[in-house]
Amino acid sequence: FGYVLAALISAVWVIVWQIIVVNGHHERAGIKHPQHYAEKAEVSVSREAYKFNCAQRAHQGTLEQMPSIIVITLISALRHPNLAAIACGAWTVSRVLYTIGYTSEAPEKVSKRHVFFVLCC
């Protein structure tokens, strides 16, 4: 069960990394705290505000999926711990790739071009 634990901990570190990414885009966009998203008017004049919204949405998506990933990984680990660890690790890697892609380009291009993102995210 060591690999399962390592995979779950790596997923938590992805969330920490995403917080750092979101904060960086937050500062570059000049969005004041506690505002969680840039307004439509801010996005229309600032590419950085748009990237901030993308980073925030990628992070929020990870947070939304995390409880299910933890439960599914732990339940599947009861019978197939190695497979559960591999699947959780693949999901973790996919969230890193998704966040990088989603914050660097138009989200439409990322989801159409990278089938891996569509399958794992």
C-alpha positions as CSV (number, residue, x, y, z in Angstrom):
1,F,0.0,0.0,0.0
2,G,3.1,2.3,0.0
3,Y,2.6,3.1,-3.7
4,V,-1.1,4.0,-3.1
5,L,-0.1,6.3,-0.3
6,A,2.6,7.9,-2.5
7,A,0.1,8.4,-5.4
8,L,-2.4,10.1,-3.1
9,I,0.2,12.3,-1.5
10,S,1.4,13.3,-5.0
11,A,-2.2,14.4,-5.8
12,V,-2.1,16.7,-2.8
13,W,1.2,18.2,-3.9
14,V,-0.4,18.9,-7.3
15,I,-3.1,21.0,-5.5
16,V,-0.3,22.9,-3.7
17,W,1.5,23.5,-7.0
18,Q,-1.8,24.7,-8.6
19,I,-2.3,27.2,-5.7
20,I,1.1,28.6,-6.6
21,V,0.2,28.8,-10.3
22,V,-3.1,30.5,-9.5
23,N,-1.4,33.0,-7.1
24,G,1.1,33.9,-9.8
25,H,-1.6,34.6,-12.4
26,H,-3.6,36.4,-9.7
27,E,-0.7,38.8,-9.1
28,R,0.1,39.3,-12.8
29,A,-3.5,40.0,-13.6
30,G,-3.7,42.6,-10.9
31,I,-6.9,41.1,-9.5
32,K,-7.6,42.3,-5.9
33,H,-8.2,39.7,-3.2
34,P,-10.7,38.2,-2.2
35,Q,-12.0,38.2,-5.9
36,H,-11.8,34.6,-7.1
37,Y,-12.3,35.2,-10.8
38,A,-11.7,38.1,-13.2
39,E,-14.9,39.8,-14.3
40,K,-15.9,39.7,-18.0
41,A,-14.8,43.3,-18.5
42,E,-11.4,42.6,-17.0
43,V,-11.0,39.5,-19.2
44,S,-11.9,41.4,-22.4
45,V,-9.0,43.9,-21.9
46,S,-6.4,41.7,-20.2
47,R,-4.9,38.4,-21.5
48,E,-3.5,37.9,-17.9
49,A,-7.0,38.1,-16.4
50,Y,-8.1,35.4,-18.9
51,K,-5.1,33.2,-17.9
52,F,-5.9,33.8,-14.2
53,N,-9.5,32.6,-14.8
54,C,-8.1,29.5,-16.6
55,A,-5.7,28.7,-13.8
56,Q,-8.4,29.2,-11.2
57,R,-10.8,26.9,-13.2
58,A,-8.1,24.2,-13.6
59,H,-7.5,24.3,-9.8
60,Q,-11.2,24.2,-9.1
61,G,-11.7,21.3,-11.4
62,T,-9.0,19.4,-9.5
63,L,-10.6,20.2,-6.2
64,E,-14.0,19.0,-7.5
65,Q,-12.5,15.7,-8.6
66,M,-10.3,15.0,-5.6
67,P,-12.8,13.4,-3.2
68,S,-13.9,10.9,-5.9
69,I,-10.2,10.1,-6.7
70,I,-9.4,9.5,-3.1
71,V,-12.4,7.2,-2.6
72,I,-12.0,5.3,-5.9
73,T,-8.2,4.9,-5.3
74,L,-8.7,3.6,-1.7
75,I,-11.5,1.2,-2.6
76,S,-9.7,-0.2,-5.7
77,A,-6.5,-0.5,-3.7
78,L,-8.2,-3.1,-1.5
79,R,-8.0,-5.7,-4.3
80,H,-5.5,-4.1,-6.8
81,P,-3.1,-1.8,-5.0
82,N,-0.6,-1.5,-7.8
83,L,-3.2,-0.7,-10.4
84,A,-4.9,1.8,-8.0
85,A,-1.5,3.6,-7.5
86,I,-0.8,3.7,-11.3
87,A,-4.3,5.0,-12.0
88,C,-4.0,7.7,-9.3
89,G,-0.5,8.6,-10.5
90,A,-1.8,8.9,-14.1
91,W,-4.6,11.2,-13.0
92,T,-2.1,13.3,-11.1
93,V,0.2,13.6,-14.1
94,S,-2.8,14.4,-16.3
95,R,-3.8,17.3,-13.9
96,V,-0.3,18.8,-14.2
97,L,-0.4,18.6,-18.0
98,Y,-3.9,19.9,-18.1
99,T,-3.1,22.9,-15.9
100,I,0.0,23.7,-17.9
101,G,-1.9,23.5,-21.2
102,Y,-5.0,25.3,-19.9
103,T,-3.1,28.2,-18.6
104,S,-0.8,28.7,-21.6
105,E,-3.3,28.6,-24.5
106,A,-7.0,28.8,-25.3
107,P,-8.8,26.1,-23.4
108,E,-10.6,25.0,-26.6
109,K,-7.3,24.2,-28.3
110,V,-6.1,22.1,-25.3
111,S,-9.1,19.9,-25.1
112,K,-9.3,19.2,-28.8
113,R,-5.6,18.7,-29.4
114,H,-4.7,16.5,-26.4
115,V,-6.8,13.4,-26.2
116,F,-5.0,12.4,-23.0
117,F,-6.5,15.4,-21.3
118,V,-10.0,14.4,-22.4
119,L,-9.6,10.8,-21.2
120,C,-8.0,11.6,-17.9
121,C,-9.5,14.9,-16.9
